[in-house]
Amino acid sequence: MQTALHFASLLTPAGWQRDVTVTVRDGLIASLTPGRAAGAESHGAGLPGLPNLHSHAFQRGMCGLTERSGKGRDSFWTWREAMYRFALSMSPDDVEAVAAQLYVEMLEAGFTRVGEFHYLHHDIDGTPYADRAEMAARIAAACAATGMNLTLLPVRYAQGGFAGAPAQGEQRRFLSTLDGYADLWSASARVVAGLAGANIGAAPHSLRAVAPQDLAAVAALAAGRPVHIHVAEQMREVEDCLAWSGARPVEWLLDHAAVDSNWCLVHATHMTAAEAAGMAERGAVAGLCPVTEANLGDGIFDGPQFTRAGGRFGVGTDSNVSVGAADELRQLEYSQRLQERARNVLSEPGCSTGLQLFQAALDGGARALGQARSGVVEGAPADLVSLDTANPAVAGHGAGTLLDVWVFGGKSLIDCVWTRGAKRVSNGRHVGRDAAARRFSQTMRHLLE
């Protein structure tokens, strides 16, 4: 199947190009040609869809449930207890409904691929389902229904803390032996093989949740595919890691694991300059989730330190407390401005900050999710976004400031979104929005009874 899309302005690896037709064949970009081809569907500004490198889909259902302070100091760790309780309430049908609503929202926000850091594996009592990949199949079904591209990251979770601390009962739906995880991973790989545009990686949850001797075995299952791990998100985690090993989390990981450009270190919030330099030298991507990190009070990633060392980053929506590609980029830059007490921190002098943030997140996100070809280039998946250049918010603006308006203006400019060449969003609305919303609403009423 072949379609043609014309853009008055198109963001390519060479920068903004004017008056370009993108020919799409069998879901891939077949050619880029000047001018408008006969019969081409015409749009204002086009850009590649952004990868969302870190998501926990089921947590979309928690939005609004944790914004009340308890008796003591509220923190990530008290939030985690609420998350465990919510996770224990969800059936496979619930997870699929919540994930479908989430992926509709992601596509409407300009994300076209999700890295699903998937650890809700077992039945409510902790017993594995007859089909080990039951929950993974529900994530895949939600992607198939919405058109979201999937990088599935099945999570190994084995213990409750450093030094082999026993797991809590509330973690029972996450836990696997090493052999059980291998079975789960293989079953999940079969699910992914049947889904267009999907791929798979592996995810040791964190240094506190996976024994050191098992880390290499989990990573080996990926065999050149993405490997994602939570690391150095919270200062308590850093302190506990020091007490256990005498080293900080990123320091320990770089010294004891074969970290390379296939790895994504999610959060990596609390690093020394030496850790940041070592991570950048290995080519690992920093998986930043600025909105969630702010919501949880994690801290602020040191962007200037990491980028000066040559580090790459991408963005994710993590807990999905809100969902927006522009929102994550804006929060990332604003956090740096607050930390540095300066403006336009993550851009080069004279350059568009919105454009530089977008291009960095596109490159880092694609690498972290195992995409060999990304962006608007021949042979890459036709994962495209058009911005509404008729919106009054961009009146008088050219391509040079368009992404600055989108990222920092707080206005939704998304017009259309395509994944693998199929239009999923038109006039800012996902084609399946109403059906997904009805199912999600029914599910949430049930869960919150």
FENCORMO-V996197 format. One record per backbone hydrogen bond with DSSP energy under -1.0 kcal/mol. NH is the residue of the N-H (numbers start at 1). CO is the residue of the C=O. Records with the same first field share a line. If there is no record, write none. Layout:
NH->CO ; CO
This chain:
3->24
5->22
6->41
7->20
8->43
9->44
10->17
11->46
12->15
15->12
17->10
19->8
20->7
21->33
22->5
23->31
24->3
25->28
26->1
28->25
29->380
30->23
31->23
33->21
35->19
40->37
41->4
43->6
45->387
46->9
47->385
49->383
50->110
52->113
53->315
55->115
56->318
59->56
60->57
61->58
62->59
63->60
65->62
79->75
80->76
81->77
82->78
83->79
84->80
85->81
86->82
87->83
88->84
89->86
90->87
95->91
96->92
97->93
98->94
99->95
100->96
101->97
102->98
103->99
104->100
105->101
106->102
107->103
108->104
109->105
110->107
111->106
112->50
114->149
115->52
116->151
117->55
118->116 ; 153
121->119 ; 173
122->173
123->127
126->123
134->131
137->133
138->134
139->135
140->136
141->137
142->138
143->139
144->140
145->141
146->142
147->143
149->112
151->114
152->199
153->116
155->118
156->203
158->209
159->209
160->165
171->168
172->169
174->171
176->157
181->177
182->178
183->179
184->180
185->181
186->182
187->183
188->184
189->185
190->186
191->187
192->188
193->189
194->191
195->192
198->195
199->150
201->152
202->226
203->154
205->156
210->206
214->211
218->214
219->215
220->216
222->219
227->262
228->202
229->264
230->205
231->266
238->234
239->235
240->236
241->237
242->238
243->239
244->240
245->241
246->242
252->248
253->249
254->250
255->251
256->252
257->253
259->257
263->260
264->227
265->285
266->229
267->287
268->231 ; 266
270->232
276->272
277->273
278->274
279->275
280->276
281->277
282->278
284->279
285->263
286->312
287->265
288->286 ; 314
293->289
294->290
295->291
296->292
298->293
303->301
306->302
307->303
308->304
310->307
311->306
314->286
316->288
318->54
320->317
328->324
329->325
330->326
331->327
332->328
333->329
334->330
335->331
336->332
337->333
338->334
339->335
340->336
341->337
351->348
356->352
357->353
358->354
359->355
360->356
361->357
362->358
363->359
364->360
365->361
366->362
367->363
368->364
369->365
370->367
371->366
377->375
379->29
380->377
382->27
383->381
384->418
385->47
386->416
387->45
388->413
389->387
391->388
394->391
395->392
397->394
401->398
405->401
406->402
407->403
408->404
409->405
415->386
417->425
418->384
419->422
421->382
422->419
424->417
425->417
426->429
428->415
429->426
431->424
433->430
436->432
437->433
438->434
439->435
440->436
441->437
442->438
443->439
444->440
445->441
446->442
447->443
448->444
